[in-house]
């Protein structure tokens, strides 16, 4: 397998910080995303390369292995194990045959056997070493209003269309794993997985905290003082609320079950918390000012 320079793909130096890696990936992923470049094979290939580079360089352990082993980074653990085993064999050979040295060629032969065409087991037979394919990472940006209901969506990952179901109530930065949608395995090993991170943008007037929603409600002076009824917005429609007389600004009410859907819990919802915000009248007429002055005098006598 040819060496792929992941730093070059993202336009970064080897000394780039994790923050720089993340910024470069997001910029290039948006630029080359298949949804923005329909029927553009070059963009699809570039998008694939950018995702692969980010999958390695954004992970501290994978990046460390890549920096040390290059194209063979996925087999770093096996290399380290092989080195340890070979070192132990060398020590044993030196104890048994002090006069014999260790040939440098034996090292590469050992790796070639282990990772190329198989290696010899204790019974003398040869067998291939299987490795799971590389996991792919992708970001999916959605609006908050889009994840209120369960729906299906088709994603294009490395030139392949994948139909997924997005459960209602999925959270921002949540990651789901789709088995077998990653890279091909080596020597007949299983495919890697696809890890999708959801980026949820709030396109509503509500504030979301897990399954609960929060919002402010303007309350005019007269309803606050005398009571009455008002219509308020919930995420899926309007409801009528009764306002008790002498309601104070900042009063909070809870509408049970009017919050956001709970992830993978059908027909279960969080709550909606409303905070009343008193809005004094403006542009008073002379008659209104006179009435308020009379009221003020009554309150202060």
CORTADA-V521508 format. One record per pair of residues at least 24 apart in sequence whose C-alpha atoms are under 10 Angstrom apart, sorted by the first residue. I is the first residue (numbers start at 1). GAP is how many residues later the second one is. If there is no record, write none. Layout:
i = (I;I)
gap = (GAP;GAP)
This chain:
i = (1;1;2;2;2;3;3;3;4;4;4;4;4;5;5;5;5;5;6;6;6;6;6;6;6;6;6;6;6;6;7;7;7;7;8;9;9;9;9;9;9;9;10;10;10;10;10;10;14;14;16;17;17;18;18;18;18;19;20;21;21;21;21;22;22;22;24;24;25;25;25;25;25;25;25;26;26;26;26;29;29;29;30;33;33;34;34;34;34;34;35;35;39;41;43;44;44;44;44;44;45;45;45;46;47;47;47;48;48;48;48;48;48;49;51;51;51;51;51;51;52;52;52;52;52;52;52;53;53;54;54;54;55;55;55;55;55;55;56;56;56;56;72;74;74;74;74;75;75;78;78;78;79;79;79;79;82;82;82;82;83;83;83;86;115;115;116;117;118;128;128;128;128;129;129;129;129;130;130;130;130;130;130;131;131;131;131;131;131;131;131;131;132;132;132;132;132;132;132;132;132;132;132;132;132;133;133;133;133;133;133;133;133;133;133;133;133;133;133;134;134;134;134;134;134;134;134;134;134;134;135;135;135;135;135;135;135;135;135;135;135;135;135;136;136;136;136;136;136;136;136;136;136;137;137;137;137;137;137;137;137;138;138;138;138;138;138;139;139;139;139;139;139;139;140;140;140;140;140;140;140;141;141;141;141;141;141;141;142;142;142;142;142;142;142;143;143;143;143;143;143;144;144;144;144;144;144;144;144;144;144;144;144;144;145;145;145;145;145;145;145;146;146;146;146;147;147;147;147;147;148;148;148;148;148;148;148;149;149;150;150;150;150;157;157;157;158;158;166;166;167;167;167;167;167;167;168;168;168;168;168;168;168;169;169;169;169;169;169;169;169;169;169;169;170;170;170;170;170;170;170;170;170;170;171;171;171;171;171;171;171;171;171;171;172;172;172;172;172;172;172;173;173;173;173;174;174;174;175;204;205;205;205;206;206;206;206;206;206;206;207;207;208;208;208;209;209;209;210;210;210;210;210;210;211;211;211;211;211;211;211;211;211;211;211;211;212;212;212;212;212;212;212;212;212;212;212;212;213;213;213;213;213;213;213;213;213;213;214;214;214;214;214;214;214;215;215;215;215;215;215;216;216;216;216;216;216;216;217;217;217;217;217;217;217;217;217;218;218;218;218;218;218;218;219;219;219;219;219;219;219;219;219;219;220;220;220;220;220;220;220;221;221;221;221;221;221;221;221;221;222;222;222;222;222;223;223;224;224;224;224;224;224;232;233;234;234;234;234;234;235;235;235;236;243;247;247;248;248;248;249;249;249;249;249;250;250;250;250;250;251;251;251;251;252;252)
gap = (70;71;68;69;70;67;68;69;45;48;49;66;67;44;48;61;65;66;43;44;45;46;47;48;49;50;51;57;60;64;43;46;47;50;45;37;40;41;42;43;44;45;39;40;41;43;44;47;43;53;41;40;41;39;40;41;42;39;38;32;33;36;37;32;35;36;26;30;25;26;28;29;30;32;33;24;25;28;113;25;109;110;109;123;124;121;122;123;124;125;120;121;120;118;116;112;113;114;115;116;112;113;114;112;110;111;112;88;89;90;109;110;111;109;85;86;87;88;106;107;82;83;84;85;86;106;131;83;84;82;83;84;79;80;81;82;83;140;78;79;80;81;43;57;58;59;60;40;56;33;36;37;31;32;35;36;25;28;29;32;24;27;28;24;71;72;71;70;69;58;59;60;61;57;58;59;60;55;56;57;58;59;60;53;54;55;56;57;58;59;60;61;48;50;51;52;53;54;55;56;57;58;59;60;61;47;48;49;50;51;52;53;54;55;56;57;58;59;60;47;48;49;50;51;52;56;57;58;59;60;42;43;44;45;46;47;48;49;56;57;58;59;60;41;42;45;46;47;56;57;58;59;60;38;40;45;56;57;58;59;60;37;56;57;58;59;60;34;36;56;57;58;59;60;33;35;56;57;58;59;60;31;32;56;57;58;59;60;30;56;57;58;59;60;61;56;57;58;59;60;61;25;26;27;28;55;56;57;58;59;60;62;64;116;55;56;57;58;59;90;91;54;55;56;57;24;53;113;114;116;87;88;111;112;113;114;115;111;112;111;113;114;116;24;25;37;24;25;32;98;94;95;96;97;98;99;92;93;94;95;96;97;98;41;42;91;92;93;94;95;96;97;100;101;28;29;30;40;41;90;91;92;93;94;26;27;28;29;37;38;39;40;91;92;25;26;27;28;29;30;38;24;25;26;27;24;25;26;24;31;28;29;30;27;28;29;53;66;67;68;65;66;51;52;64;50;51;61;49;50;51;52;53;60;46;47;48;49;50;51;52;57;58;59;60;61;44;45;46;47;48;49;50;57;58;59;60;61;41;42;45;46;47;57;58;59;60;61;40;45;57;58;59;60;61;37;57;58;59;60;61;34;36;57;58;59;60;61;32;33;35;57;58;59;60;61;62;31;57;58;59;60;61;62;24;28;29;30;56;57;58;59;60;61;29;56;57;58;59;60;61;25;26;27;28;56;57;58;59;60;24;56;57;58;59;24;55;24;25;52;53;54;55;42;41;24;25;38;39;40;24;25;37;24;33;29;31;28;29;30;26;27;28;29;30;24;25;26;27;28;24;25;26;27;24;25)
